[in-house]
Amino acid sequence: MAHNINITNLSGHDQEFEVHGWNNSSNLTVQAGATVSIEANDGSSGAIIALHEGHEGEQAEITKCGFGGNDFFDISNICGAGGNLTIQQAGKPETRKGAPTFMQQCNDAYQQADENTKQSLQACVHLDGSGNVVRIDACKDFPQLEAFVRTFADGKTYIGVGAWDGSAGAASDNNQSSAAQGSTDLQVTYNDGDATPPS
């Protein structure tokens, strides 16, 4: 059996996504204000990764109809961020994962950070001409970035590498991988602003 993964772009610009596991593992561009659906077979796994100027950012990591017949999904910032992404089972807001205003929270935290923190993040936090955060690099590559992101997003997105390769990972990350109930269509929502999906 298969279900749809619906990807909605609430932003005012076209948004490109790197797709692993579905859509022939081909990139997909969702036009401003549009929704694109891709088919995902039960038992399949993959990722939908927002691209920002060619750089991987926030991603939805998904297993359809996995253990116990349940969907498993999370929003990860392991590879970076440049926008806001949420995921939930369609019509079930109680299953939602992700921080709908991640980038706004990131910018607020950066603006309030002391100079030493800003200096330590210089190589991995990218600013616009006004000094606002527009993109961050992969948390997995910069321990100081992972620590910074945890100050505002811990328990909201998957930030570190988690339980992997002999590491126990952070409990707050591992909890992001909790199961939803059953297998349904999924709703992935992108926005530069609030990525809460339209009801």
Solvent accessible surface area in square Angstrom, and as a share of the most:
residue,aa,sasa,rsa
1,M,174,0.78
2,A,35,0.27
3,H,31,0.14
4,N,60,0.31
5,I,0,0.00
6,N,29,0.15
7,I,0,0.00
8,T,11,0.07
9,N,0,0.00
10,L,65,0.32
11,S,7,0.05
12,G,80,0.76
13,H,77,0.34
14,D,80,0.42
15,Q,7,0.03
16,E,73,0.33
17,F,0,0.00
18,E,36,0.16
19,V,1,0.00
20,H,80,0.36
21,G,46,0.44
22,W,14,0.05
23,N,52,0.27
24,N,146,0.75
25,S,71,0.46
26,S,54,0.35
27,N,77,0.40
28,L,27,0.14
29,T,74,0.43
30,V,0,0.00
31,Q,118,0.53
32,A,45,0.35
33,G,62,0.60
34,A,32,0.25
35,T,72,0.42
36,V,43,0.25
37,S,61,0.39
38,I,11,0.06
39,E,118,0.53
40,A,0,0.00
41,N,89,0.46
42,D,46,0.24
43,G,55,0.52
44,S,27,0.18
45,S,64,0.41
46,G,17,0.17
47,A,11,0.08
48,I,0,0.00
49,I,5,0.03
50,A,0,0.00
51,L,21,0.11
52,H,24,0.11
53,E,164,0.73
54,G,67,0.64
55,H,87,0.39
56,E,63,0.28
57,G,1,0.01
58,E,2,0.01
59,Q,13,0.06
60,A,0,0.00
61,E,54,0.24
62,I,6,0.03
63,T,41,0.24
64,K,0,0.00
65,C,37,0.22
66,G,21,0.20
67,F,176,0.74
68,G,67,0.65
69,G,31,0.30
70,N,32,0.17
71,D,0,0.00
72,F,52,0.22
73,F,5,0.02
74,D,10,0.05
75,I,3,0.01
76,S,0,0.00
77,N,1,0.01
78,I,24,0.12
79,C,29,0.17
80,G,0,0.00
81,A,0,0.00
82,G,15,0.15
83,G,1,0.01
84,N,0,0.00
85,L,3,0.02
86,T,1,0.01
87,I,0,0.00
88,Q,10,0.05
89,Q,0,0.00
90,A,43,0.33
91,G,72,0.69
92,K,61,0.26
93,P,76,0.48
94,E,139,0.62
95,T,20,0.12
96,R,77,0.28
97,K,33,0.14
98,G,14,0.13
99,A,4,0.03
100,P,40,0.25
101,T,47,0.28
102,F,4,0.02
103,M,15,0.06
104,Q,77,0.34
105,Q,53,0.24
106,C,0,0.00
107,N,30,0.15
108,D,77,0.40
109,A,21,0.17
110,Y,20,0.08
111,Q,78,0.35
112,Q,150,0.67
113,A,22,0.17
114,D,90,0.47
115,E,116,0.52
116,N,124,0.63
117,T,44,0.26
118,K,41,0.17
119,Q,113,0.50
120,S,53,0.34
121,L,1,0.00
122,Q,129,0.57
123,A,72,0.56
124,C,0,0.00
125,V,9,0.05
126,H,60,0.27
127,L,76,0.38
128,D,59,0.31
129,G,94,0.90
130,S,94,0.61
131,G,27,0.26
132,N,56,0.29
133,V,11,0.06
134,V,70,0.40
135,R,23,0.09
136,I,1,0.00
137,D,28,0.15
138,A,14,0.11
139,C,1,0.01
140,K,101,0.43
141,D,85,0.44
142,F,52,0.22
143,P,106,0.67
144,Q,65,0.29
145,L,0,0.00
146,E,46,0.21
147,A,62,0.48
148,F,13,0.05
149,V,0,0.00
150,R,51,0.19
151,T,104,0.60
152,F,28,0.11
153,A,0,0.00
154,D,67,0.35
155,G,40,0.39
156,K,83,0.35
157,T,1,0.01
158,Y,24,0.09
159,I,0,0.00
160,G,2,0.02
161,V,76,0.44
162,G,1,0.01
163,A,66,0.51
164,W,182,0.64
165,D,138,0.71
166,G,91,0.88
167,S,53,0.34
168,A,84,0.65
169,G,35,0.33
170,A,32,0.25
171,A,72,0.56
172,S,28,0.18
173,D,0,0.00
174,N,51,0.26
175,N,100,0.51
176,Q,16,0.07
177,S,49,0.31
178,S,61,0.39
179,A,44,0.34
180,A,10,0.08
181,Q,134,0.59
182,G,30,0.29
183,S,26,0.17
184,T,32,0.19
185,D,49,0.25
186,L,0,0.00
187,Q,28,0.13
188,V,0,0.00
189,T,0,0.00
190,Y,1,0.00
191,N,23,0.12
192,D,63,0.33
193,G,27,0.26
194,D,74,0.39
195,A,0,0.00
196,T,53,0.31
197,P,12,0.07
198,P,88,0.55
199,S,163,1.05
